[in-house]
Amino acid sequence: MSVRHEAWPAGTPAWADLTVPDRVTAQHFYRTLFGWSVTDGPAEMGYYANAELNGEAVAGIAQAMDGQGMPPAWITYLATDDAEATAAAVTAAGGTVIVPAMAVMDFGAMGVFADPTGTVFGVWQSGSHTGANVVNEPGAVVWNEVMTTDFEAAKAFYATVFGYTYTDMSGDGFVYATFEVDGVTRGGIGAIGREMGPLAPHWLTYFATGDTDASVTLVTEHGGSLVREPWDSPYGRMAVVTGPAGETFALMGTTAESADSGS
């Protein structure tokens, strides 16, 4: 298992977390699905828990506060060296501030924003918490992508704010590009086609698994649901599912190629 304790390069998907009305149910679900160790954080931190694999942080789970308006969803956090400067860059590029940049004790600083197409994402400025210590392993994040209704506007926004460059991967019937940070592929951006139905723009988090079909079975047996049947790709066998609170995420079977890509 490859372990990283250094801050991720700015613009790299560095962390993912989930806020749900029932953290206990969510914790049980993801323990069962991915083998995570999850222990409640302190009440004054909203019971925010770092999920771990073999003692290393992989993602977060939090209890929704009363009156919190956002639906349950996995949020992708992009690394930044300066959360307040990134917030200013977001608004200058046509994005929206949802949660202003703020310090989180000595752990770091964060903010939550929406790009001009309405896609919600976060940023994370490392302090003592540098983000995910393990990626590209079964049970950890393996890929992150923006799915948008305005492909060119989204590309322009992330290039302006985070300096992304792109490599076109489009084919017959789909529009897609990978994005690079300092020449290293860190995720993807795709257009939501009419055949996908009335999907809202979103960041989608992919978790690696050693057996996609077995993981889908666990999802449906423990309160989740299947959104898209498993399919084979050059990067591994994939599926799109939801957790018990309705949060959408994807599963990706690990291959030699997929294990060397992503965050």
N, C-alpha and C positions, 0 to 999 in steps of 0.2 A: 504494500500500500504506500503510495506516494503522499507525503505529508508536507504541507507548506505553512509556515508561521509568519511569513513576511507579508507586508501590504501588497495587494494586487495592483498592477499598473492602472493608471487612471483610464476609465472607460471600459474596463473589463467587468463582466458580471462577477461580483465578488461575494454575494450573499443572497439568500432567498428566505422569506419568512411568510407565515400564514397566520392571519388573525381570524378567530372563529368564535361563535357564541358559546360553544361547549368545548373547552380545551381538553377536558378529560377524555371525551370520546375521540377527539382528534389524536391525542397522544397514543391512545390504545390502538387506533387504526394504523398509524405510521410505525409504531413498534412492531406490529404484526406484519406489515407489508415489507418494511426495510430493515428490521432488526435494530432500530434506533434505541438508544438509551435516552430517556426524556425525564427530567426532574423539574418540577415547578420552580420558577424563580421566585424572588420575594414579592409579597403583595404590593409593596410600594412601587415595584417595577411592572405591575400588571400581570404578575405571574409569568412573565416572559421566560421561556425555557429554551436553552440551546439543546437541540437534538445532536447526539453524538454517535459516531461509529468508532468502536475501539478507543474511546476516550478523546476523539478528535471531533471538533464542531463541524456539522454539515449543513444545518438549517435552523430556523427558529419557529416556535409556535407560541402564540400569545392569545390571551383571553380578550375578546372584544369588550370595550367599555360601554356602559349604558349610553344610548343615544348615538353610537357610532354609526354613521350612515353608509359606509362602504360595505358592499356584500363580501362574503368570504372569498378570498382569492390569494393565490401565491403571488407575492411581489418580488420582482427582480431588482436588486440593488447594484448599481454600477459604481465602481470605485472612483473616488475623487481625492485629489490632494487638498481641496479646499471647498467644503460644502457650501459656504456662503457665496463664493465666487461662481460656483456652478449654478446656484439658484439664480443669480443675476444673469448668467448666460442663458439659462432656460427661458426666462421672461423676455430677454432681448431677442431670442430666436422664435418667439411666438408661442411658447409653452405657458403652462399655468402652475402656480404654486398651490399644492393641496395641504402639505404640512411644511411650514417654514424650516429652513436649516436650523438645527439646534444641537447642542452638546448632549450626549448621553453619558453622564458621569465621566469616568476616565476611559470608558470603552471606545469612544470616538464621537463622531457627529453624523447626523443623518438629515434627510429631507425627503419628501415625497412630492412628485410632480406629475403632470400630464403633458405629453408632447402635443403639437398642434392638431393631430388627428384624434386626440382623446385617449391615447394609450397611457396608462398609469405605470410609473416606475419609481424607484427610490434611488438615492445615492448614499454611499457610505464612505466616510473619511475615517481611516483607521486610527485608533488609539491603542489601548491594550487588546482590543478585539479587532483582528485583522480580516475577519470574514471567514469564509469556508476554509478549513484546514485540509479537507479532503474533497477532491472532485474526481470525476471520470472513473469511479469505482462503483460496483453494485451497492445501491442504497444512497448514493451521493448524486449531486447534480452533474449532468454530463453535457447539457446543451441548453442554450437560451435563445429565443427568437422573438422578434417583433412581428406580429401579424396586423396589417394595417389596411384601411380603406383608401389611403392615398400614399402609394408607394414612393413617389418622387418627393413629396413633401416630408415624409418621415425620413428618408435618406438624407435630405438636405439638413433637417434639424439635427440629427445625431452626428453628422459630419461637422456641423458648425459648433455644437456644444462639446463633443467628445473627440473630435478629430478623426472619426472613422473614415477608412477607405473601404471600397467594396469590390467584390469579385462576382460578376454575374453568373448565376447558376440556373437561369431560366430555361424552360423547355416547353414542349408542346402542352399548352393548356395551363401553365403556371408561370408566375413571375416571382423570382427569388434571387437573393444575393447573400453571400456571406459578408460579415464585416470584420475588418482587421484593426488591431491596435498595435502600432509600431511594427506592422508587417506580420503580426501573428493573428491567425483566425481565432476569433473569440465568440462568435455567435452568428445569427442570421436575421434577415429581414425579408418578409414576404408579403405579397398582395392577397387580400381576402377576395376570392373569386365568387361570382354569383352562385356557383354550384355548392359553395360552403354554407349557403343560407344567410340569414340575418345576423351574422356574427359581429359583435362589437370589437373594435381594435383592442389588442391585448398583447402583453408579453406572455409567452408560454414557457414554463419550466419543464425540462425533461430530466427524469431521474433514471440512472442506469439500473439495470437488473440483469441477473444471470439467466433468467427465463421469463420472457415477456408473457407468454400464455399462462404460466403458473401465477405470475403476479396479477394478471387480470382476474383470474379465479379468486385470489385472495381479496382483491378489491370488491368484487361483487358479493362475496360471502360475508364481508365485514362492514356493510353499510354504504359502500360506494356504488358507482354505476359505470357502465361502458358507454362512451361517447362515439368512438370510432373503433371498429373491429381491428384486431392486429393485422399489420401488413409488413411485408418484407421490403427492405431498402438496402442500398449498398453500404449503409452505415450501421445496420442492425435491424432487428425486428421491432416494430413500434406499435403503440396503441395510445389512444387518448381516453382518459377516464376522469371521474370526479371522486372526491372524498365524501365523507358523510355529510358535510355541511354544504356540498354543492360546488366546492372549489375544483377547478379544472387543472389538470396537469397531464404530462405525457410520460410514457415509459419507453425506454430504448434498451434493447438487448445489446450487451457490449460486444464489440468486435475489436480486432487489433487497430483498425482505422479510427473507430469512434473513440477508443480509449486514449488516443493521442491528440484529440482535438478538444475544442471547447475551452472552458475557463482554465 
